[in-house]
Amino acid sequence: MITGLLIPAVILAQAQQPATPLRIAASTLASVEVHLNARRIGNQWYEEDASLSGPSRIAISYGQPHARGRKVEGGLIPIDTVWRFGANMATTLHTDLNITLGDLKLPQGDYSLFILYTRTGYSLIVNRGTGQWGTDHDVSKDIGRVALASRTMAEPEPALSIYLVPDSPDPKTGYAALRGALRIKWGSTELTTMWRVDQ
């Protein structure tokens, strides 16, 4: 008659240790905006008041992936392939104003943004399609490309971060700056181009 069951010590030791937690490379939803305390109607700028619908806005919304130790340049951002420029849904640009991004003129409206990384540099692709998944790039809807300046950062950025950095306010009008820089940071790379409101 068997009165007990012998279990090898190795199995007992493994069963008593806590399970290793799964490492999930989650993404978060992020947005960056510039507000101008005035709205252009025709050829005239008007200060924000109750009769208008609020300040003018330029905004970029994106899924913010986290590297979590993975290679960014040439890894998460592939070489010679259009990259979704974020995670999940396509990154979107909304502008209440006619703007110039780099040297590309964009009428007010909504756009999707993608990145092309090649051995010769980075380009921002502006696309008139909206509401699509980030991997659904329809080249027939591309409006144009903007060359991005790149530099290597001393400290790596663990999550994709996008900034719309306005210049100083215009001292003549007191309005927020009508120009500034678009900065994109991830891994060891910072990408930049200029934006401005078309007057």
C-alpha positions in Angstrom: 0.0 0.0 0.0 1.3 3.4 -1.0 0.8 6.0 1.8 2.5 9.0 0.2 3.7 10.3 -3.1 7.3 11.2 -3.6 7.8 14.5 -5.6 11.3 15.4 -6.8 12.9 18.3 -4.9 13.4 20.3 -8.2 9.7 20.3 -9.0 8.9 21.4 -5.4 11.4 24.2 -5.7 10.0 25.4 -9.0 6.4 25.3 -7.7 7.3 27.4 -4.7 8.9 30.3 -6.7 6.6 33.1 -7.9 5.8 33.1 -11.6 7.9 35.5 -13.7 5.7 38.4 -14.7 5.0 38.8 -18.4 6.7 41.8 -20.0 4.2 43.6 -22.1 5.4 46.4 -24.4 2.2 48.5 -23.9 1.6 51.8 -25.6 -0.3 54.8 -24.3 -2.4 57.4 -26.1 -0.7 60.8 -26.3 -1.5 64.2 -27.7 0.4 67.4 -28.1 -1.2 70.8 -28.9 -0.4 74.4 -29.6 -3.2 77.0 -28.9 -3.2 80.4 -30.4 -5.4 82.9 -28.5 -6.7 84.3 -31.7 -8.5 83.0 -34.7 -8.1 84.1 -38.3 -11.2 85.1 -40.2 -10.4 86.2 -43.7 -7.4 88.4 -43.6 -7.9 89.5 -40.0 -6.9 88.0 -36.7 -9.5 88.2 -33.9 -8.8 87.7 -30.2 -10.7 84.9 -28.5 -14.1 85.9 -27.3 -17.5 84.5 -26.7 -18.6 85.0 -30.3 -15.9 82.7 -31.6 -15.5 79.0 -31.1 -12.3 79.3 -29.0 -8.6 79.6 -29.8 -7.1 78.1 -32.9 -5.4 74.7 -32.4 -2.7 72.6 -33.9 -2.7 69.1 -32.5 -0.9 65.7 -33.0 -2.5 62.6 -31.5 -0.6 59.3 -31.4 -0.2 55.9 -29.8 3.0 56.2 -27.8 5.1 53.0 -28.0 7.7 52.1 -25.3 11.1 50.6 -26.3 11.4 48.4 -23.2 15.0 47.4 -24.1 14.2 46.8 -27.8 16.3 48.3 -30.6 14.5 51.5 -31.9 16.4 52.7 -35.0 16.5 49.9 -37.6 14.4 47.7 -35.2 11.1 49.2 -34.1 11.6 51.9 -36.8 12.4 49.8 -39.8 14.9 50.9 -42.5 13.5 51.6 -46.0 9.9 50.9 -45.0 7.1 53.4 -44.2 6.7 53.3 -40.5 3.3 53.9 -38.7 4.9 56.7 -36.6 3.5 55.4 -33.3 1.3 52.5 -32.3 -2.2 51.3 -33.1 -4.2 53.9 -35.0 -2.4 56.2 -37.5 -0.9 59.3 -36.0 -3.1 62.3 -36.8 -2.4 66.0 -37.3 -5.3 68.4 -36.8 -5.0 72.1 -37.7 -7.6 74.9 -37.5 -5.2 77.0 -39.6 -3.4 76.9 -42.9 0.1 75.9 -41.9 3.5 75.1 -43.5 5.2 72.1 -42.1 8.9 72.1 -43.2 8.3 73.3 -46.8 5.0 71.6 -47.3 1.9 73.8 -47.2 -1.2 72.3 -45.5 -4.7 73.7 -45.6 -6.6 73.6 -42.3 -8.0 70.1 -41.7 -7.0 66.6 -40.6 -4.1 64.4 -41.8 -2.3 61.2 -41.0 1.4 61.1 -40.5 4.0 58.4 -41.3 7.8 58.2 -41.2 10.2 56.9 -43.8 13.7 56.0 -42.4 16.4 55.3 -45.0 20.2 55.2 -44.9 20.2 58.8 -46.1 17.8 60.2 -43.5 14.3 60.5 -42.3 11.1 61.9 -44.0 7.7 62.8 -42.5 4.9 61.7 -44.9 1.7 63.7 -44.7 -1.4 61.7 -45.9 -4.9 63.0 -46.4 -6.5 59.7 -45.2 -7.7 59.6 -41.6 -9.2 57.1 -39.2 -7.1 54.1 -40.5 -5.0 51.7 -38.6 -1.3 52.7 -38.5 -0.1 50.0 -40.8 -2.7 51.0 -43.5 -0.7 53.5 -45.5 -2.4 54.4 -48.8 0.3 56.0 -50.9 -2.3 57.4 -53.3 -3.4 59.7 -50.5 0.1 61.1 -49.8 0.2 64.9 -50.0 4.0 65.2 -49.7 7.1 64.6 -47.6 9.0 66.7 -45.3 12.8 66.1 -44.7 13.6 65.8 -41.0 16.9 66.9 -39.5 18.3 64.3 -37.1 20.7 64.3 -34.3 21.9 61.8 -31.7 20.9 62.5 -28.2 23.2 61.9 -25.2 20.4 60.3 -23.2 18.0 57.8 -24.9 14.3 58.5 -24.9 12.5 55.3 -23.8 9.1 56.2 -25.3 8.2 57.9 -28.5 7.6 61.6 -27.6 6.4 64.3 -30.0 6.6 68.0 -29.2 5.1 71.1 -30.8 7.4 73.8 -29.5 6.2 77.3 -30.2 8.6 80.3 -30.5 8.2 83.1 -28.1 4.9 85.1 -28.2 4.8 88.0 -30.7 5.5 91.1 -28.6 3.5 93.3 -31.0 0.2 91.3 -30.6 0.7 89.3 -27.5 -0.5 86.2 -29.4 1.2 82.9 -29.0 3.9 82.4 -31.6 2.8 81.8 -35.1 5.8 79.4 -35.7 7.8 76.8 -33.9 9.5 73.4 -34.1 8.1 69.9 -34.4 10.4 67.6 -32.4 10.2 63.8 -32.4 12.3 61.9 -29.9 12.7 58.1 -29.5 15.7 55.9 -28.8 18.9 57.9 -29.3 17.5 60.0 -32.2 15.8 63.4 -32.2 14.1 64.5 -35.4 13.1 68.1 -36.1 11.4 70.3 -38.7 9.8 73.8 -38.5 6.1 74.7 -38.6 4.5 78.1 -39.2 1.0 79.5 -39.5 0.5 80.9 -43.0 -0.5 84.6 -42.8 
